[in-house]
Amino acid sequence: MLLLQFSTSHYCRKARLALGYKQIPYQVENLTPGLHILRVKPLSGSYTVPVLLPQQKNCPAVVGDSTEIIRFLESYQPDPPLYLEDAIQQKEALRLEDYFDEFVGTAARFVYYQFRANEGKKIDPSLMSQAVITIVRFQYGINANSAKIAAQKIADAIAILSEFWQDGHWVGDRFSVADLTAAALLSPLGLIPTYQRNYPWLFERITEIHQICNEPLPKNWQAGLD
Ligand SMILES: N[C@@H](CCC(=O)N[C@@H](CS)C(=O)NCC(=O)O)C(=O)O
């Protein structure tokens, strides 16, 4: 299998966590933001990564979108499962996956790039990195105001998560797509010292989930710590 990705994207991390959890061998092709459209659009018809090319008999040629990738992997290799047997719990897990994809992952992007453009500049002051940050902030309209609204969405999501993650799983009594999605999409915040300080339990759990899924933590996680 081949995963087309941005190495730093938290949605691509979500796909890698799922592949790693199921121990499915895969290779990655790292794309350059902007130029990625030339590779991705003709394949999936969309502008976003991750895109998975299963390259297997009796499989679709292209699977775009992290949620669809997990749905595909679940049917390709059901064990170990990311979906829950109980229909009501599974519906809830998919609802939470969607809530995180649509609201929390996008909010994390705002908070993360606002941090990287200001206090977090020292993490990688190279021209290349700063250029990417400037382009992403322009593309998504990230500024102090929009980042503040996003930070409130994140605080709400963490408050909900805290009821479940401090002593268990998010839905049902085992690890599921809901836990994996939350870990992937909140992982960019691990670089921000205030989040690390305020929510140590959150980052312990994200670390644990990366171990379960055989995926290294984001490269600069420790660099953000005081
Ligand atoms: N709903 C999509 C979101 C993916 C997404 O937003 N990917 C970003 C990278 S984090 C992207 O490809 N952005 C490039 C663009 O929009 O041109 C998924 O879950 O796969």
The ligand as a Tripos MOL2 file, in Angstrom:
@<TRIPOS>MOLECULE
LIG
   20    19     1     0     0
SMALL
NO_CHARGES

@<TRIPOS>ATOM
      1 N1        -11.4800   15.4080    5.9130 N.3       1 LIG1
      2 C1        -10.1360   15.2160    5.3910 C.3       1 LIG1
      3 C2         -9.2890   16.3980    5.8040 C.3       1 LIG1
      4 C3         -7.8630   16.2850    5.2950 C.3       1 LIG1
      5 C4         -7.1360   17.6200    5.3060 C.2       1 LIG1
      6 O1         -7.6600   18.6590    5.7030 O.2       1 LIG1
      7 N2         -5.8810   17.5700    4.8370 N.am      1 LIG1
      8 C5         -5.0680   18.7740    4.7170 C.3       1 LIG1
      9 C6         -3.7110   18.5500    5.3770 C.3       1 LIG1
     10 S1         -3.8570   18.5120    7.1230 S.3       1 LIG1
     11 C7         -4.7980   19.0550    3.2540 C.2       1 LIG1
     12 O2         -4.6100   18.1500    2.4730 O.2       1 LIG1
     13 N3         -4.7580   20.3340    2.8880 N.am      1 LIG1
     14 C8         -4.3610   20.7290    1.5570 C.3       1 LIG1
     15 C9         -5.3790   21.5790    0.8640 C.2       1 LIG1
     16 O3         -6.4820   21.7820    1.4070 O.co2     1 LIG1
     17 O4         -5.0330   22.0460   -0.2370 O.co2     1 LIG1
     18 C10        -9.6010   13.8900    5.9370 C.2       1 LIG1
     19 O5        -10.0320   13.4560    7.0160 O.co2     1 LIG1
     20 O6         -8.7710   13.2690    5.2560 O.co2     1 LIG1
@<TRIPOS>BOND
     1     1     2 1
     2     2     3 1
     3     2    18 1
     4     3     4 1
     5     4     5 1
     6     5     6 2
     7     5     7 1
     8     7     8 1
     9     8     9 1
    10     8    11 1
    11     9    10 1
    12    11    12 2
    13    11    13 1
    14    13    14 1
    15    14    15 1
    16    15    16 2
    17    15    17 1
    18    18    19 2
    19    18    20 1
@<TRIPOS>SUBSTRUCTURE
     1 LIG1         1 GROUP 0 **** ****
